[in-house]
């Protein structure tokens, strides 16, 4: 029970850290979204200013009062953009700005123009067409990718609309459908001819639509965040897998429901590669040059592994270990391993040509290949797991790599791997014809000799 609790605790910690990283990323995206919304708002307000300037029937100071009202919203948008850009109390100000926007817009539609001799009646000021401007603010809140801000904007819209209604209801001569003695359709239609009549049903519709749209948009925003989070986790997982597996294996693992970890026996090909004389070669090289050599060396060999559907098990200084047939076996695992070794040698030949042209030392590699039954699965603890292969085949491949020095060949292949290629009717592979005759050698840790094959014309490779 304690061990299970420990695993749960580690999993919860990892999930907590992932949640924190996602939260931080969304907070930055939210801030940039608010900046973008403020910019869009200023553009929208500019368009509205032009519209008011053309459409307003007023003249003189009353005309400029109408234009200045819209200009105030543009200026407030500029203030918002500046605050969000400078990261000035973003968490608090975004809610305050939404409230101020809704309150200011409600005030514009509620209080009459003090310079206009013609006063607009309440029924016109409560008209639904003017209320449409509030949805620009809801659009701006949606840019934040914050569901709570979208909901808050909907609530502020409802409060602003209700505040407008309460103001007008307290004005002289204003009455509603609730004040009518006869609630028939005919009496309501007749009352609507009076500019002081307010139909409460329109107010209820405005409130209902505002809240429904706000809730709907918040759900869309929440779903978008969830999809982004899942996409982020998936891409991070694919990036981690791509360090070790070939692309087709990554596609398989990223869509699989089960973990890799269950230990099982299966036949795989194992490859060990190591730079010959690396210590002596780097004896007079600066550390930066040594790191650069290793990076290019690992990059070339790693590409060969992935190009042949192999799994990069681990890097070990100037060496690496790869397996073919993990996590799933294929009929071509042995062939792929042999072709990978040939490709590695060919890639290093090209690299050495470039190095010779720059008067740099050549990089010579020793590769050992073996095939047989191993145990595959995750090893390590709950905090760090490593997918690996274990067994005698791994030891043999490592020993064969060491034999490349004494056998004067960059490649030593076990007879088990060659036999597997022949058994799978892959004997026509070009890589197989690169091997010379087989011979028996004594391998450390083995009681009897091991039959191996070496690369033809090894001295020239």
LOTI-557287 format. One record per residue (C-alpha): residue in one letter; x, y, z. Coordinates in steps of 0.001 Angstrom, whole numbers. Layout:
<sites>
+-----+---------+---------+---------+
: res :      c1 :      c2 :      c3 :
+-----+---------+---------+---------+
:   A :       X :       Y :       Z :
...
+-----+---------+---------+---------+
</sites>
This chain:
<sites>
+-----+---------+---------+---------+
: res :      c1 :      c2 :      c3 :
+-----+---------+---------+---------+
:   X :       0 :       0 :       0 :
:   X :    2847 :    2403 :     788 :
:   X :    4497 :    1737 :   -2563 :
:   X :    1276 :    2406 :   -4412 :
:   X :     833 :    5599 :   -2444 :
:   X :    4350 :    6667 :   -3458 :
:   X :    3592 :    6092 :   -7128 :
:   X :     379 :    8059 :   -6791 :
:   X :    2240 :   10890 :   -5111 :
:   X :    4841 :   11032 :   -7890 :
:   X :    2148 :   10963 :  -10563 :
:   X :     267 :   13726 :   -8792 :
:   X :    3450 :   15789 :   -8540 :
:   X :    4145 :   15380 :  -12258 :
:   X :     566 :   16296 :  -13087 :
:   X :     833 :   19328 :  -10802 :
:   X :    4005 :   20503 :  -12517 :
:   X :    2455 :   20020 :  -15947 :
:   X :    -608 :   21957 :  -14806 :
:   X :    1596 :   24781 :  -13540 :
:   X :    3472 :   24976 :  -16839 :
:   X :     224 :   25007 :  -18795 :
:   X :   -1207 :   27683 :  -16492 :
:   X :    1849 :   29869 :  -16995 :
:   X :    1652 :   29415 :  -20757 :
:   X :   -2048 :   30271 :  -20814 :
:   X :   -1485 :   33334 :  -18635 :
:   X :     993 :   34686 :  -21167 :
:   X :   -1332 :   33787 :  -24042 :
:   X :   -4161 :   35471 :  -22147 :
:   X :   -2147 :   38660 :  -21697 :
:   X :   -1289 :   38737 :  -25390 :
:   X :   -4919 :   38021 :  -26221 :
:   X :   -6031 :   40954 :  -24100 :
:   X :   -3527 :   43177 :  -25889 :
:   X :   -4852 :   41993 :  -29237 :
:   X :   -8431 :   42553 :  -28066 :
:   X :   -7567 :   46098 :  -27015 :
:   X :   -6084 :   46734 :  -30446 :
:   X :   -9157 :   45306 :  -32184 :
:   X :  -11329 :   47386 :  -29876 :
:   X :   -9486 :   50584 :  -30824 :
:   X :   -9939 :   49749 :  -34500 :
:   X :  -13638 :   49028 :  -33936 :
:   X :  -14065 :   52273 :  -32011 :
:   X :  -12383 :   54163 :  -34818 :
:   X :  -14895 :   52718 :  -37260 :
:   X :  -17753 :   53653 :  -34915 :
:   X :  -16382 :   57180 :  -34543 :
:   X :  -16501 :   57557 :  -38305 :
:   X :  -20025 :   56143 :  -38357 :
:   X :  -21225 :   58501 :  -35604 :
:   X :  -19520 :   61435 :  -37303 :
:   X :  -21428 :   60675 :  -40509 :
:   X :  -24721 :   59471 :  -39060 :
:   X :  -25246 :   61824 :  -36094 :
:   X :  -28118 :   64271 :  -36733 :
:   X :  -26831 :   66671 :  -34087 :
:   X :  -24788 :   69787 :  -34732 :
:   X :  -22424 :   72033 :  -32840 :
:   X :  -21306 :   71056 :  -29351 :
:   X :  -23892 :   68274 :  -29199 :
:   X :  -22332 :   66719 :  -32296 :
:   X :  -18859 :   66739 :  -30735 :
:   X :  -20307 :   65333 :  -27520 :
:   X :  -21563 :   62293 :  -29478 :
:   X :  -18169 :   61749 :  -31113 :
:   X :  -16290 :   62236 :  -27824 :
:   X :  -18349 :   59517 :  -26157 :
:   X :  -17011 :   56943 :  -28603 :
:   X :  -13536 :   58432 :  -28383 :
:   X :  -13542 :   57770 :  -24642 :
:   X :  -13910 :   54032 :  -25344 :
:   X :  -11006 :   54175 :  -27785 :
:   X :   -8838 :   55910 :  -25187 :
:   X :   -9855 :   53385 :  -22534 :
:   X :   -8850 :   50636 :  -24960 :
:   X :   -5435 :   52269 :  -25355 :
:   X :   -5071 :   52388 :  -21555 :
:   X :   -5941 :   48679 :  -21361 :
:   X :   -3393 :   47811 :  -24046 :
:   X :    -687 :   49743 :  -22224 :
:   X :   -1461 :   48108 :  -18862 :
:   X :   -1483 :   44614 :  -20342 :
:   X :    1698 :   45278 :  -22278 :
:   X :    3479 :   46424 :  -19137 :
:   X :    2001 :   43497 :  -17149 :
:   X :     490 :   45976 :  -14715 :
:   X :   -1901 :   44130 :  -12353 :
:   X :   -3247 :   42087 :  -15260 :
:   X :   -5149 :   39601 :  -13076 :
:   X :   -7170 :   42322 :  -11346 :
:   X :   -7427 :   45021 :  -13988 :
:   X :   -8919 :   42769 :  -16661 :
:   X :  -12062 :   42320 :  -14523 :
:   X :  -12152 :   45990 :  -13546 :
:   X :  -11851 :   47106 :  -17153 :
:   X :  -14763 :   44884 :  -18204 :
:   X :  -16931 :   46353 :  -15451 :
:   X :  -15945 :   49916 :  -16364 :
:   X :  -16652 :   49299 :  -20042 :
:   X :  -20127 :   47948 :  -19365 :
:   X :  -20904 :   50698 :  -16827 :
:   X :  -19669 :   53426 :  -19168 :
:   X :  -21601 :   52046 :  -22122 :
:   X :  -24751 :   51835 :  -20011 :
:   X :  -24264 :   55439 :  -18911 :
:   X :  -23904 :   56597 :  -22520 :
:   X :  -27208 :   54963 :  -23483 :
:   X :  -29001 :   56002 :  -20283 :
:   X :  -28202 :   59633 :  -19618 :
:   X :  -29322 :   62164 :  -22206 :
:   X :  -27037 :   64503 :  -24076 :
:   X :  -26985 :   67683 :  -21951 :
:   X :  -26345 :   69786 :  -25045 :
:   X :  -29166 :   68301 :  -27134 :
:   X :  -32411 :   70247 :  -27106 :
:   X :  -34312 :   67139 :  -28172 :
:   X :  -34388 :   64546 :  -25399 :
:   X :  -34625 :   60927 :  -26518 :
:   X :  -37398 :   59043 :  -24666 :
:   X :  -36656 :   55962 :  -22523 :
:   X :  -38255 :   53529 :  -24970 :
:   X :  -35729 :   54545 :  -27621 :
:   X :  -32771 :   54472 :  -25251 :
:   X :  -33709 :   50957 :  -24127 :
:   X :  -33995 :   49819 :  -27730 :
:   X :  -32318 :   46493 :  -28464 :
:   X :  -30290 :   47822 :  -31375 :
:   X :  -28225 :   50024 :  -29055 :
:   X :  -27712 :   47116 :  -26686 :
:   X :  -25897 :   45302 :  -29517 :
:   X :  -22836 :   47431 :  -28781 :
:   X :  -22363 :   45502 :  -25538 :
:   X :  -21483 :   42407 :  -27557 :
:   X :  -18322 :   44147 :  -28757 :
:   X :  -17177 :   44020 :  -25136 :
:   X :  -18093 :   40333 :  -24966 :
:   X :  -16007 :   39725 :  -28079 :
:   X :  -13099 :   41514 :  -26423 :
:   X :  -13381 :   39317 :  -23320 :
:   X :  -13347 :   36194 :  -25489 :
:   X :   -9910 :   37138 :  -26818 :
:   X :   -8520 :   36540 :  -23336 :
:   X :   -9095 :   32758 :  -23501 :
:   X :  -10258 :   33054 :  -19890 :
:   X :  -13722 :   31474 :  -19343 :
:   X :  -14255 :   33327 :  -16062 :
:   X :  -13667 :   36690 :  -17764 :
:   X :  -16228 :   35842 :  -20451 :
:   X :  -18788 :   34892 :  -17794 :
:   X :  -17953 :   38056 :  -15846 :
:   X :  -18535 :   40149 :  -18959 :
:   X :  -21947 :   38524 :  -19441 :
:   X :  -22847 :   39272 :  -15836 :
:   X :  -21679 :   42899 :  -16190 :
:   X :  -23778 :   43238 :  -19342 :
:   X :  -26830 :   41946 :  -17493 :
:   X :  -26157 :   44276 :  -14554 :
:   X :  -25662 :   47241 :  -16889 :
:   X :  -28899 :   46518 :  -18739 :
:   X :  -30763 :   46090 :  -15462 :
:   X :  -29293 :   49323 :  -14141 :
:   X :  -30526 :   51121 :  -17265 :
:   X :  -34016 :   49715 :  -16734 :
:   X :  -34127 :   50703 :  -13056 :
:   X :  -33040 :   54232 :  -13910 :
:   X :  -35729 :   54669 :  -16502 :
:   X :  -38410 :   53128 :  -14251 :
:   X :  -37722 :   55847 :  -11714 :
:   X :  -38263 :   58609 :  -14277 :
:   X :  -41568 :   60531 :  -14374 :
:   X :  -44315 :   59222 :  -16676 :
:   X :  -42469 :   55950 :  -17441 :
:   X :  -44619 :   52818 :  -17207 :
:   X :  -44337 :   49159 :  -18180 :
:   X :  -46643 :   46368 :  -19289 :
:   X :  -47058 :   45466 :  -15610 :
:   X :  -48830 :   48790 :  -15084 :
:   X :  -51488 :   48052 :  -17697 :
:   X :  -54881 :   47024 :  -16418 :
:   X :  -55439 :   44863 :  -19462 :
:   X :  -52556 :   42561 :  -20359 :
:   X :  -53895 :   41697 :  -23793 :
:   X :  -51794 :   41919 :  -26940 :
:   X :  -53927 :   44788 :  -28209 :
:   X :  -53363 :   46888 :  -25097 :
:   X :  -49603 :   46255 :  -25157 :
:   X :  -49391 :   47223 :  -28846 :
:   X :  -51360 :   50371 :  -28117 :
:   X :  -49084 :   51217 :  -25167 :
:   X :  -45975 :   50843 :  -27326 :
:   X :  -47018 :   53925 :  -29225 :
:   X :  -46204 :   55900 :  -26075 :
:   X :  -42439 :   56797 :  -25975 :
:   X :  -42486 :   56409 :  -22172 :
:   X :  -43632 :   52771 :  -22323 :
:   X :  -41104 :   50034 :  -21536 :
:   X :  -41898 :   46428 :  -22352 :
:   X :  -40210 :   44282 :  -19700 :
:   X :  -40185 :   41270 :  -22009 :
:   X :  -37521 :   42933 :  -24180 :
:   X :  -35349 :   43536 :  -21125 :
:   X :  -35739 :   39874 :  -20076 :
:   X :  -34772 :   38733 :  -23579 :
:   X :  -31681 :   40952 :  -23539 :
:   X :  -30604 :   39529 :  -20186 :
:   X :  -31275 :   35944 :  -21188 :
:   X :  -29458 :   36234 :  -24530 :
:   X :  -26474 :   37983 :  -22919 :
:   X :  -26035 :   35296 :  -20288 :
:   X :  -26610 :   32416 :  -22712 :
:   X :  -24107 :   33792 :  -25226 :
:   X :  -21578 :   34448 :  -22437 :
:   X :  -21976 :   30920 :  -21080 :
:   X :  -21739 :   29455 :  -24583 :
:   X :  -18599 :   31418 :  -25401 :
:   X :  -17043 :   30461 :  -22070 :
:   X :  -17655 :   26799 :  -22891 :
:   X :  -16033 :   27290 :  -26293 :
:   X :  -13059 :   29022 :  -24651 :
:   X :  -12747 :   26285 :  -22030 :
:   X :  -12916 :   23627 :  -24719 :
:   X :  -10277 :   25468 :  -26746 :
:   X :   -7996 :   25596 :  -23705 :
:   X :   -8562 :   21902 :  -23097 :
:   X :   -7742 :   21057 :  -26706 :
:   X :   -4591 :   23176 :  -26553 :
:   X :   -3537 :   21483 :  -23321 :
:   X :   -4077 :   18038 :  -24810 :
:   X :   -2241 :   19087 :  -27951 :
:   X :     634 :   20429 :  -25880 :
:   X :     911 :   17220 :  -23882 :
:   X :     700 :   15131 :  -27052 :
:   X :    3369 :   17163 :  -28839 :
:   X :    5631 :   17056 :  -25785 :
:   X :    5191 :   13297 :  -25625 :
:   X :    5889 :   12951 :  -29347 :
:   X :    8994 :   15125 :  -28992 :
:   X :   10264 :   12949 :  -26142 :
:   X :    9509 :    9764 :  -28062 :
:   X :   11176 :   11126 :  -31205 :
:   X :   14475 :   11225 :  -29331 :
:   X :   14456 :    7447 :  -29054 :
:   X :   12167 :    5946 :  -31693 :
:   X :   11809 :    6140 :  -35433 :
:   X :    8893 :    8250 :  -36756 :
:   X :    6637 :    5291 :  -37542 :
:   X :    7151 :    3912 :  -34024 :
:   X :    6400 :    7341 :  -32557 :
:   X :    3106 :    7409 :  -34465 :
:   X :    2244 :    4002 :  -33020 :
:   X :    3172 :    4898 :  -29443 :
:   X :    1483 :    8294 :  -29462 :
:   X :   -1856 :    6691 :  -30347 :
:   X :   -1532 :    3624 :  -28127 :
:   X :   -3582 :    3466 :  -24940 :
:   X :   -1229 :    1206 :  -22984 :
:   X :    2189 :    2034 :  -21585 :
:   X :    5342 :     389 :  -22876 :
:   X :    6407 :    -792 :  -19502 :
:   X :    5216 :   -4421 :  -19226 :
:   X :    8361 :   -6591 :  -19222 :
:   X :    8274 :   -9326 :  -21850 :
:   X :   10582 :  -11580 :  -23855 :
:   X :   10985 :  -11120 :  -27591 :
:   X :   13606 :  -11436 :  -30267 :
:   X :   15409 :   -8269 :  -31265 :
:   X :   18606 :   -7166 :  -32963 :
:   X :   21019 :   -5165 :  -30795 :
:   X :   23650 :   -2742 :  -32093 :
:   X :   26570 :   -1224 :  -30225 :
:   X :   28715 :    1487 :  -31804 :
:   X :   31788 :    3172 :  -30357 :
:   X :   34522 :    5523 :  -31623 :
:   X :   37893 :    3779 :  -31924 :
:   X :   40704 :    5581 :  -30140 :
:   X :   38470 :    8404 :  -28987 :
:   X :   40556 :    9208 :  -25918 :
:   X :   43763 :    9551 :  -27929 :
:   X :   42025 :   11487 :  -30698 :
:   X :   40729 :   14086 :  -28235 :
:   X :   43909 :   14275 :  -26201 :
:   X :   44932 :   17606 :  -27682 :
:   X :   41456 :   18886 :  -28598 :
:   X :   39745 :   21657 :  -26581 :
:   X :   36520 :   20656 :  -24759 :
:   X :   34357 :   22612 :  -27217 :
:   X :   35806 :   20683 :  -30162 :
:   X :   35252 :   17352 :  -28385 :
:   X :   31606 :   18181 :  -27719 :
:   X :   31145 :   19243 :  -31338 :
:   X :   32640 :   15970 :  -32582 :
:   X :   30317 :   13955 :  -30347 :
:   X :   27270 :   15941 :  -31415 :
:   X :   27901 :   15429 :  -35103 :
:   X :   28859 :   11800 :  -34565 :
:   X :   25703 :   11065 :  -32545 :
:   X :   23569 :   12968 :  -35026 :
:   X :   24825 :   10933 :  -37990 :
:   X :   24526 :    7595 :  -36242 :
:   X :   21170 :    8472 :  -34705 :
:   X :   19745 :    9346 :  -38118 :
:   X :   20862 :    5963 :  -39425 :
:   X :   19066 :    4232 :  -36537 :
:   X :   15797 :    6057 :  -37161 :
:   X :   16035 :    5669 :  -40941 :
:   X :   16092 :    1895 :  -40438 :
:   X :   13185 :    1724 :  -37967 :
:   X :   15414 :    1280 :  -34954 :
:   X :   15084 :    2411 :  -31352 :
:   X :   17873 :    4490 :  -29857 :
:   X :   18342 :    2902 :  -26462 :
:   X :   20989 :    5226 :  -25024 :
:   X :   24068 :    7313 :  -25683 :
:   X :   27150 :    6312 :  -23715 :
:   X :   29801 :    8969 :  -24130 :
:   X :   31330 :    8259 :  -27518 :
:   X :   29146 :    5186 :  -28015 :
:   X :   25516 :    4296 :  -28441 :
:   X :   23204 :    1323 :  -28159 :
:   X :   20256 :     710 :  -30472 :
:   X :   17709 :   -2062 :  -30829 :
:   X :   15596 :   -3243 :  -33750 :
:   X :   12300 :   -4956 :  -33041 :
:   X :   11264 :   -2744 :  -30148 :
:   X :    8679 :   -2082 :  -29001 :
:   X :    7116 :   -4388 :  -31628 :
:   X :    8779 :   -7054 :  -33718 :
:   X :    8805 :   -7031 :  -37503 :
:   X :   10109 :   -9602 :  -40012 :
:   X :   12885 :   -7202 :  -41068 :
:   X :   14473 :   -6397 :  -37714 :
:   X :   17746 :   -8232 :  -38395 :
:   X :   17950 :   -6814 :  -41927 :
:   X :   17279 :   -3315 :  -40653 :
:   X :   20020 :   -3640 :  -38035 :
:   X :   22601 :   -4756 :  -40591 :
:   X :   21573 :   -2019 :  -43027 :
:   X :   21801 :     516 :  -40216 :
:   X :   25395 :    -506 :  -39485 :
:   X :   26308 :    -207 :  -43186 :
:   X :   24640 :    3221 :  -43336 :
:   X :   26559 :    4348 :  -40250 :
:   X :   29853 :    3408 :  -41793 :
:   X :   28953 :    5083 :  -45092 :
:   X :   27865 :    8260 :  -43295 :
:   X :   31133 :    8407 :  -41378 :
:   X :   33088 :    7921 :  -44601 :
:   X :   31450 :   11058 :  -46003 :
:   X :   32114 :   12913 :  -42759 :
:   X :   35762 :   11798 :  -42743 :
:   X :   36205 :   13117 :  -46278 :
:   X :   35050 :   16493 :  -45036 :
:   X :   37321 :   16277 :  -42003 :
:   X :   40354 :   15348 :  -44124 :
:   X :   39695 :   18396 :  -46291 :
:   X :   39893 :   20494 :  -43121 :
:   X :   43068 :   18692 :  -41934 :
:   X :   41166 :   17102 :  -39048 :
:   X :   41559 :   13596 :  -37656 :
:   X :   39311 :   10873 :  -39015 :
:   X :   36635 :    9336 :  -36808 :
:   X :   36724 :    5541 :  -36945 :
:   X :   33866 :    3498 :  -35540 :
:   X :   33498 :     -40 :  -34266 :
:   X :   30060 :   -1679 :  -34505 :
:   X :   28859 :   -4936 :  -32994 :
:   X :   25596 :   -6640 :  -34009 :
:   X :   23783 :   -9540 :  -32400 :
:   X :   20314 :  -11096 :  -32554 :
:   X :   18291 :  -13182 :  -30139 :
:   X :   15818 :  -13235 :  -27264 :
:   X :   15917 :  -10413 :  -24730 :
:   X :   13719 :   -8956 :  -22031 :
:   X :   12233 :   -5568 :  -22970 :
:   X :   10458 :   -3089 :  -20709 :
:   X :   10785 :     -51 :  -18495 :
:   X :   13539 :       2 :  -15892 :
:   X :   14141 :    2612 :  -13187 :
:   X :   11847 :    4113 :  -10581 :
:   X :    8629 :    6107 :  -10588 :
:   X :   10462 :    9380 :  -11129 :
:   X :   12558 :    8266 :  -14094 :
:   X :   11841 :    5290 :  -16312 :
:   X :   13967 :    4114 :  -19214 :
:   X :   12754 :    1752 :  -21892 :
:   X :   15525 :    -761 :  -22476 :
:   X :   16469 :   -4305 :  -23465 :
:   X :   18295 :   -6736 :  -21193 :
:   X :   19838 :  -10131 :  -21860 :
:   X :   22759 :  -12157 :  -23167 :
:   X :   22240 :  -10786 :  -26679 :
:   X :   23037 :   -7306 :  -25383 :
:   X :   26254 :   -8543 :  -23784 :
:   X :   27295 :  -10354 :  -26970 :
:   X :   26703 :   -7266 :  -29131 :
:   X :   28806 :   -5192 :  -26732 :
:   X :   31621 :   -7782 :  -26807 :
:   X :   31524 :   -7938 :  -30606 :
:   X :   31907 :   -4187 :  -30781 :
:   X :   35104 :   -4511 :  -28713 :
:   X :   36381 :   -7213 :  -31124 :
:   X :   36383 :   -4738 :  -34024 :
:   X :   39791 :   -3515 :  -32781 :
:   X :   41472 :   -6915 :  -32837 :
:   X :   39717 :   -8144 :  -36005 :
:   X :   40629 :   -4955 :  -37918 :
:   X :   37060 :   -4404 :  -39092 :
:   X :   34574 :   -1646 :  -38341 :
:   X :   31756 :   -4198 :  -38157 :
:   X :   31435 :   -7581 :  -36449 :
:   X :   28092 :   -9411 :  -36823 :
:   X :   26932 :  -12501 :  -34980 :
:   X :   25992 :  -15542 :  -37031 :
:   X :   22596 :  -15526 :  -35283 :
:   X :   21724 :  -12248 :  -36988 :
:   X :   22872 :  -13423 :  -40404 :
:   X :   20928 :  -16675 :  -39967 :
:   X :   17806 :  -14673 :  -39102 :
:   X :   18159 :  -12648 :  -42303 :
:   X :   18519 :  -15818 :  -44354 :
:   X :   15627 :  -17508 :  -42524 :
:   X :   13328 :  -14617 :  -43334 :
:   X :   14264 :  -14970 :  -47010 :
:   X :   16057 :  -11657 :  -46947 :
:   X :   19317 :  -13209 :  -48174 :
:   X :   19231 :  -11010 :  -51275 :
:   X :   19735 :   -7856 :  -49233 :
:   X :   22655 :   -5796 :  -50481 :
:   X :   23974 :   -5349 :  -46953 :
:   X :   24389 :   -9115 :  -46549 :
:   X :   26725 :   -9262 :  -49549 :
:   X :   29014 :   -6749 :  -47831 :
:   X :   29963 :   -9424 :  -45293 :
:   X :   32906 :  -11750 :  -45801 :
:   X :   33296 :  -15333 :  -44622 :
:   X :   32402 :  -16202 :  -41062 :
:   X :   34845 :  -17239 :  -38392 :
:   X :   34722 :  -18427 :  -34805 :
:   X :   36003 :  -16211 :  -32025 :
:   X :   36175 :  -16407 :  -28283 :
:   X :   33956 :  -13850 :  -26593 :
:   X :   34510 :  -12842 :  -22990 :
:   X :   31810 :  -14271 :  -20764 :
:   X :   31007 :  -17119 :  -23159 :
:   X :   32173 :  -20688 :  -22497 :
:   X :   32315 :  -21596 :  -26181 :
:   X :   33323 :  -19801 :  -29373 :
:   X :   30909 :  -17510 :  -31210 :
:   X :   30528 :  -17565 :  -34979 :
:   X :   30805 :  -14044 :  -36418 :
:   X :   30985 :  -12210 :  -39731 :
:   X :   33036 :   -9136 :  -40583 :
:   X :   32789 :   -6476 :  -43242 :
:   X :   34578 :   -7139 :  -46508 :
:   X :   37528 :   -4899 :  -47346 :
:   X :   37509 :   -3757 :  -43752 :
:   X :   40861 :   -2040 :  -44088 :
:   X :   39458 :     422 :  -46610 :
:   X :   36339 :    1275 :  -44647 :
+-----+---------+---------+---------+
</sites>
